[in-house]
Structures are given as structure tokens and as C-alpha cells.
């Protein structure tokens, strides 16, 4: 056989192999994108038994309702487990809406909840309440897509990154559980509450006291605070004061993270927020629920009132009933 004929046959084989690989890659990408789209639609329809999906469904309904919003509260479970919106509304004579999600949605989830609210309402004040270590977490791609209303709401992430995050068969299986009638009681309960119900079995004092690793200043980065920059811009564009409060936290973590708290407060203030002094409130072990940033139900009413007074003092609306103690940013004496 002539040499050029052998070379031509070899080249044809390589082209055919590359064509098969390209087809397989394109098919894989298409399948991944299709799964991601189905997962997002399922989550929005509350067909997915992932943690917090029932809560998201309830909170979105609040923002999309016709009732005006005077004060909007957004954040994670440290907010949901602490603030009682009805208590604030009754004390202030205004409509206070608690649209707290969970930590898995991150700052981008809070940003998208604010965007949704501002497209329908004109609150006079927005209060962001997040757990202290939120400033160390990477932007949540899952939270970005699940809370987005428009494509512009997912601008922090590249499309292929979002597809990679959401193209999960676990989500499809979770939807299957729902569609087959395996309803989740905790999910149903979330639809009636402003927070994820705490576990009945609470950690022991010894387990809580073992959680002593302080938060580190070097873990804060511009990437992790990018969504805060956008929230600050939203507040300025709409002429709405935005306040930032850290949710309550176990004292052994809270008091050992004072340098971190001071550093992150400077970063937050630089992005246009009025930081609420005295937060995070440091919790004693007997006040902590199922997580180090979740107060027990028995402590919730008092903490809710305390946060209201500190927020109002920061906003200049009313004198606070709480005064800072001598123990640093997290030490608050309750009168």
C-alpha cells in the first residue's frame, strides 16, 4: 500500500475519533445543562426536599404579596431563629417582614431577596442579619440560582460554574421523593415558620465549649464580600438606609473572634452599611440551641427585643434599652 494512502487512512481515523469525543462532550454538556434547568424549576416549584426549600417558598411568597413592607429583614438562620417579626411590628406599629433563609444561600441569596422586594415594595429600612462567619464563605452558586428572579441576578457566576453546581442527580431524586408522595414534615413546618425548626436533640455544654476556634481576619476577601457591595449599591440607588447586624453566637467563639469582628465591621461599613454595635450578641451555653448561632426557643423573645432596640438606636429611631458591656463587640448586658 502506498505510504500516502496509509497516512490518509490514519488521519481519517483520528478525525473520526475526535468527532466522537466532541459529540460525547457536547451531549454531556447538554445533559448537564438540562438537569440543572430541571433542578432549578423543581426548587422554585417547591418540589425538592433539599434543606430550606420549603422556607424559601414561604419567604418568596411574602416578598411577592401585596402587603406593604416598612422594614425588611434578610439574612440566614441566625436571623430566623432570633427575630420575631410580629413582635417588632407590634412594638413599632409598622409592617416588619422577616425573609430569613439559611446559610447555604449566602450573601448572594440575601442580595436576590432584596432585589425581589425592591421590585415590588419601597421599605423605609433594610436590615441584614448574618452569622459572623458568613464573611469567610465563598459566594453560593446554589443560593444564587435558587433565589434569582432574572438572569441579571446571577451575574456573580459564570454559566458553566452554575451548571456544574446544579447538575446534580441528588436533586432529581429529591424531587422524585416529593412527586411519589413522600412528604417531609419538616419542610411543611418550615412553610409556617420564619426559620428551619431546630433539632430536638441539642448539643451538650461540653460539646459547645469544645468549639473554640476563633475566626481569622485573613479569611476575609473581596470575593466573599462582592454581593455586599451590590447590596450597598442597591440601598443607595433606592435611597434606603441599610443596617448590618451579626446574629448571636456562642460566647466561646464570639469573644475569641474580636479581631475578626472589628476587621469585618470595617469592610461592611466601607460598603455602605451602618453596622449595629453590640453584635454579635454572645450566648452562654444554656442559651444555645442546635447550632452555635441558634438561640434556644426560650431565649428567642428576649433576644428579638434586644436586637430591635439595638437596630433602632443605630438607625436613630429610638433609644436602646441595651447598653454595651465591657467585654468587647459581642458582650451585651441585658437589663
N, C-alpha and C positions, 0 to 999 in steps of 0.2 A: 504494500500500500504506500502511495506517495506520502512524504513527510507532511506536506501542507494539508493533505486530507485528514491525517491523524490529528494535527493541531486544530483544525477547524472543528472536528468532532469533539475534542476536549473542551474547546471554548463554548460550544453549544451546550455541553453538559453542565458547565459552570453557570452559564446564563440561566439554564432551566432550574438548577438548584437554588440560585439566588432569587429567582422568581417565586419558587415555592416558599422560601423563607420570608420574602416580602409579603406574600399573600397571607401566610400564617400570622405574621406580626400585625398586619392590618386587621385581620379577623379578631385577633386577641384584643387589640385596642378598641375595636368597635364593640366587642362583647363587654369589656370592662366599662366603657362609657355607658352602654345600655343598662348594665347592672347598677351603676351609680345613679342614673336618672330614675330608675325604678325605686331605688332605696330612698332618694330624696322625696319623691312623690308619696311613697308609703309613710315616711316620717311625718310629712305635712298633713296627711290624712289621719294621723294617729293610729296607724296600722302596725306599728313596730314596737315590740316590747323591749326597747332599749331603755336604760336608766334615764329618767327625766322626760320621756316623750309625752306622757300624759300631762306633766306640769307645763311643758312648752305649749301644748294645745290650749290649756286653760289661760295661760298668760297672754298668748296672742289674741284670744277672744276678748280679753279686757281692753287691749290696745285698739282693737278694731270696732269696739262698741260705740254707741252714740253718746254715752255719758261723758261730759267734760272731765278733764283731768287738771286739777290745780297743782298738785305736787306728784311727780313721777319718781318712783324708787326702782332702780335697776341694779342688778348685781348677781351674786351667786347664792349658795345655800347658807352662807354666813348671814346674809340679809334675810332670807326666807325664814330661817329659824330664830331670828331675833326680833324683827319689827312686825308689829301687829297694825296693819293699815287702818283697820276700823277704830282702834284706839287713837291713832293720830287724827283721823278725820273728826271724831267726836270732840277731842280736846281743842282742835284748831278751827272747827267749823268750816272745813274745806274738804274737797274730794281728794283723798290721797290714795294712789294706786300703787300697790306693790307688785311689780312684774319680775320678781327674782327668778332666776333659773338655777343652774348648778355650775360647779367649777369646770365641768367638761366643755362648756360653751365659751369660757374665757372672756377677755375684753372685747373680742370681735362680736360675740353674742350680745353683750351689753350695748355695743355700738349699734347693731342692727335693730335691737328692740327700741332704742331711742329714735332711730331713723323712722321706723314704723309709726311710732307715736307722733312724731312731729309732722308726718304727712296727713294726720287726721286731727290733731289737737294742738293747743297752744298752752302748755303748762307754764306756770309762773316760776317754777323751780324744778330742777332735776338733781336728784341725789344718787350718786353711785356708791354702792357699798360692796366691797370685795374683800375676800380673805387676804391676809397680809402677804402670803407668798405668791399671789397672782402676778406680781411684777417679775417673777422669776420664770414664769411659764411661757413656752413658745405659743405663738398665735394658733388658735384651734381651728383647723380646717373644717372639721366636722361641725363645730359650732357656727362657723361662717356660713356654710351652705344651708344648714337646717333652720337658721333664723333669717336668711336672706329673703327679701321680697322681690328685688330686682337684681339684674346682673351686676349693676354698679355696686351692689352691697358685698360682692365677693372680690373686690379689687385688690386685696392684700395678697392673693394667692394666684399662682399660675394655673391655667386649666388642667394641665396634666397632673399637677400635685393634688388637686381636688378629686380628680378621677381615681387616682391611686388610693386616696384616703377612704373614699366612699364605695369603691367597687368591692364590697365585702359580702361573701356568701352568708356570713353570720346575720347580717341584716335581713337578707331574704328569708332565712329560717325563722327569724323573729316575727316577720310578717306572716309566715305560714302558721305560727302558733296562734296568732290573733284570728286569722281567717278560718282556722279549724275550730274556733270556739274556746280555745284555752285562754280565757280572760284572766288578767292579772289583777288581783285585789289591790295591790299597792299602787298600780297605775290608776285604777279607778279612784282610789283615795286621793291621789295627787290632784285629780281634776276638781276636788272640792277644797283643796288647801293651797296656801301660798308657798309650800315647801314640800320636800320629799319626807315622808314620815320616817322618824328615826327608828333604828332597830330597837327591839325590846331589851335585848341583852346589852348592857352598857359596859364599857371597859372599866377595870378596877382602878383604884387610886394608884397602885403600884405600876400598872401599865401606862397610865397617864404621866406619872412622874419620870418614867424612863424616856419620854420624848423630850429631850433637852437640846437637840442640835439647833444652834441658832441659825437664822437666815444670814446669808453673806452678801455684802454690798456688791461684790464682783459678779454676782449672778444677775444683776440688773443690766439690761442692754436696750439700746434704741429700738431694736427689732421687736422686743417684747412689749414695748410701750407705744408702738406705732398706732394702734387703734385708739389709745388715749388721746393722741394728737388729733385724730379725726373727730373724736367726741368733743374736745375743746373747741375745735373749729365750728362744729355744729351749734354749740351753745352760743358762740359769738355771733354767728350769722343770724341766729334767731333772737338774739337779744335776751337770752335766758341765763340766769346765774346757775352754774353747775357746781355742786359741792361733792367732795370725795371723803368718804369715811371708811376706815378699815373695820371689818367685822370683828367681833370679840374673839379672843384666843386664849388658850390655856396659859397660865402665868409663867410656867417654866420655859415656854417658848417665847412668850411675849416680852418678858423682862430681860431675856438674854439676847434679844434682837433689836435693842435700842439703836445701835449704829445703823443697822439696815433701815429701820423705820425712819430715822432722820434723813437718810440719803434718799429713800424713795419718796418721801414727802417733798423734798426739793424738786425732784423730777416731775412729780404730779403737779405741783404748783406752777412749774415752768410751762406746763401745757394748758394753763388757763383755769385750773380748778382752785376753789377755796377749800383747803384741806381742813377737816374738822379736828380741832385739837382734842387730845384725850382719847383718841382712837389709835390702835385697838384697845378696847377695854379688856383688861387682864382678868381671866376667870380662875377661880380656885377649883381644885379637882371636884369638889362636891357640886359645883355649878355646871360642869361639863357634861354634855350628852354623849351621843355615839361617835362624835368626831371632836378633835381638839378645837375646832372653830364652830361647834354647835353647842349653844347653851341648852341645859335641860329645860323641859317644858315648865317646870316650877319656877325657873328664873326668868322666863321669857317676858312676862308683863312688865317687871321692873326694868329689865334691860331695854325694852321697847320705849318706855317712858324716858329713860336716861338718854338714849340716842336721839329722841325727839328734842329734848331740851338742849343738847349739845349742837344739833343741827340748827335749831332756831337761833341760838346765840351766835353761831358762826355766820348765819345769814343776816343777823341784825334784827330779827323779828321779835325776839323776846329774851328776857334774862334767863339764863340757865339755872336749873336747880342743883346742878352738879358742879363741883369745883375740882380742879386738878389737885391731886395729892403730890407727895414729894418723891414718888418712885419713878419718874421718867414718863415718856409719852403714853405708856399704857396704863399707868396707875390712876384710877379714878375712885374717889371716895363717894360713896352713895349716902345721901342724907335721909 
